[in-house]
Amino acid sequence: MPTLEDLLKKSIPELREIFIERQRRVPKGLLEALETDDRNGAHQLAKQIRKRYRSNRSEGQRLHNLLRFEIELWGQGYALVAGVDEAGMAPLAGPVVAGAVILPTNYKLRGLNDSKKILDQERREELAVQIKADAICWAVGFAEVEEIDRINIYHAGLLAMQRAFQGLSCIPDFVLVDARRIPQCAVPQRGIIRGDALSATIAAASIIAKTTRDAHMLEMDATYAGYGFASHKGYPTPEHCRALKELGALPIHRRSFGRVREVLGLDPIQTELFEEPAPAADAAVASA
């Protein structure tokens, strides 16, 4: 790291690139020096650095709050806490994909959040790469279209989560699940309503699930031209519904879903997308 004297020889635009755009650590004394610097833009850069400090403190507090369920479990002696979540319940095409992950104790990754709140696809993919690199272990599980049509979408989501959990290379001591409970899971578990927005491990699992499914649908876009799977990933957008009506249903379309059955001239068989899970006391507590 250059000395404070060397840094102050740099231009204000150069310093802005280092400490605002590249977010490098601000050495002791630089902020105070900028506040007394008579160059144009020096005082404004000092204000931007102070704003960055406030943002970092706020993000640090948010990430700490995101670990509240994990911190409670670590304190009870559960060293390996897994998070499990799924993606792709609503689309008309493609599989349901679940992610499972065990993060290191007190893991904090800037920007970690529910995958639905991370609107930038590139940022989601960057976070997924980092999570996979940092995780103690991670896995994904698929429930294919044929299984969705056979056992319904709700149970297919559970099946995908069960497969992701079973794919972990080490057995967790406890599992946190978004809203539901994994069937035939011998490990203690807790369903947390809106867990992908409240738990770091579930949020990480949601990012892995979402990016894995998106990558799969990009492959489907290359296989099935004209349906726009790269842009809407099979969700029932107006664009997809138009393509479905104009081009017809594909093998990867879910034939138990009403809009697909309508195109095929079949009677509706699934009146609800999700089956309501039985109320769980621990889920109710988690949502409080």
N, C-alpha and C positions, 0 to 999 in steps of 0.2 A: 504494500500500500504506500503511495507517495506520502511524503511529509506534508504537514499543513502548509508550510512555506511553498512547496512545489505546487500544491493545489491552487493556492491563491494567485499563482502566476498564470493559471489557465483563464480562458475567457469565460464570461458568464454562460454563453450557450454551451460550452464544453462541460461546465460544472452542472448545468441543468440536465444534460444527457446522462451524466454519470449518476447523479443523485435523485433525479426524478424519473427519467425514462428507464434507466437500468436498475434503479432501486438499490444502489450500493450503500454499504454502511457509511454513515456520516461520522467522520472522525471528530474527536473532542476539540472544541474551539472553532470549528468551521462556521457553525451557525452564528456565533457571536461576531466573528470576523466579517461575515457577510452583512450583518446588521449595521456595522460601522463603515462598510465599504462605500465609497462615493461613486462607484461605477454604475452606469445605467443598468437596471435590472437586478442589481445585487439584493436590494431590499425585497423585491418581489420574489426572488428565488428563496430568500430566507423564509418568507411567508409560506411558500409552497412546501418547503421542508418541514415546517411546523405542522402544516396540514397533513403531510405524510405521517408524521409522528402520531397525530390524533387518529388517523385512519388505521395505523398499525395497532394502536392500543384497542380500538374498537373491534378490529378483526380478531385480535388475540382473545378478547373477552367472549366474542361470539363462538370461537372455536372451543374455548373452555366450557361454555354452556352446552355445546354440542356433545361434550363428553360426560354429561352428568349421569347418565345411566351406566356408562362404562365405569366411571369413577366409583360409583356405589358398588358395583359388582367386584371391581378390583379390591376394594376395601374389605369385601366379604371373603376374599381368598380365591376368587375365580380369575386365574391368571390369563387364560386364553378365552377371550370373548369374541364370538363370531357375529357378524351381521349378515342378514339374508334379505333380498328384495328381488322383485321381478319387474320386467318391462314387456310391453306388448300385449296387454289384455284387450285393449279397445280396437286395434287394427282389424281390417277385414281379411288381411292376407298375412302369411308368414307365421312362424312359431312364437310361442311365449318363451322368453329367455330369463333365467334367474341368475343372480350373482351371489356368491358367498365369499366372505373375506374375514380374516383375523388380522387386526392391526396391532402394531407394537403398543405397549403401555404408554399412555399420555401422548399419543400420536396427534400432531397438529399439522395440517396441510392447508396453506393459504388458499382460499377459494372453495374448499370442500363444502359441499352442500347437496341437497336433494337434486338429482339430475334434472328434474323438470324445471328447476329454477335457474339452471345454467343454460341460457339460450344459445350461446355461441358454441357451435359444434366442435370447432377446433379446440376451444378451451376444455370442453368435456373430454376430448381425446387426450389432451395433455395431462389432465388430472388422472385419467385412467392409467396411462403409462406410468405415472409417478406412484400411484397407489399400488399397482402390481409390483413395481420395483421395491417398494418399502414394506409391503405386507409380509407377515410371517408365512401366510399361504393364502391362496385364493382359488376359486373354481367357478365354472359356469355350468348351468344345466338347461337343457331344451325340452319343451313339450311340443311335438310336431303337430302339423295341421290335422293329420288323421286322428291323433289322440284328442285334440281339442273337439273335433266333431263327434268323437265316440263318447267322451266322458264329460263334456261341457267345459266352457272356458274357465269357470271358477276352479274346478278340480284339476284342470290342466295347469293352472298357475301354481297350485299346491305341488303338483308332480314335478314341475320345473324347479321349484325351490327345494324339494326333497333331493333331487338329483344334484343340484349345486352343493347342498350341504354334504351329501355323501361323497362328493368329489374332492373335498378338502383333504390335503395330504397329512394333516394332523387333526386329532380329535379335539374340539373345543371343550371348555369346561361349562360354557353357558352360551346360549344363542338368543340374539335379539332379532325379531322378525317384524317386518312392516305389516301391522294390522292383524295378521293371522298367526296360526300355529302350524308348524310342519308336521305332517302325519308320520307316525312310526319313528319318532325321534326320541332316542333314549337319553339324550342330553337335556338338562333343564333348559326351558325356553320361556320367553316372554313376548307376547305380541303387543306392539306399541302403535296405537292409532296415530297416523301421520308420522310414523317412525323415521321415514326417510328425511324429514325436516327437523327431527329432534335428536337423532342419534348419529354420531360420527361413523360407526361401523355400518349401520344400515344405509346411510348416505353413500358411503364408499361402495357398498354392494350395488346400490341403485345405479351408480355411474358405470360400474363394470357391466351390469346387465344391459343398460341402455346402449352403450357403445358397442357391445358385442352384437346386439340385435341390429343396430344401425348398419354395422359392417356387413352382416348377413344380407340385409335388404339391398345394400349396394351391389352385392353379387347378383341378387335376383333382378336388379335393374338391368344389369348387363345381359342376363339370360332372357328376360322378357321385355323387349323394347316397347315403348308407347304407353306404359302404365305409370311412369313417373315415380317408381319406387325409391329412387335416389333422393327425391325431394320430400315426399310425404310418408315414406316407409310403410305404406299400406294402410295408414289411418283413413277413416271415412271422410276425407276432405271432399269438397265439391269437385276438385280436379280428378281425384281417384274415382269418385262415383260416376263421373262422366265417362272416363275411360272404361270402367266396368260395364256400363250400359252399351257403349259403342263397340268394344272389342270382345266382350264376353268374359266369363270367369276362367281363371287359370287353375292348374292343379294346386297352386299354393293358396288359393282362396278358401276361406273357412265356410264350408257348406252348411254349417249349423247357424250361421248369422243371417238375419232377416234380409239384408240388402243383397247378399249374394244369392240367397234362395229366390228372391224376387226376379233377379236377372235370369236365373235358371228355370223359372216358371214353377217353382216348388212351393208348397204351402209352408208358412212359418212354423218352426218347431221350438224356437228359443225366444220366449217373450221377454226375458230379462238377461242382460249381459252378465251380471254378477249374481251369484247366490249369496244371500245374506248369511254371514257366519254367525254362529251362536255367540251371544254376548259372553265375554270373559272378564272376570273380575280384575285380573292383572292389567288387561288392556284398558279398562275403564280408569284404573288408577294412573296408568301411564299417560293418559290423555289429560289428566287434571293439571 
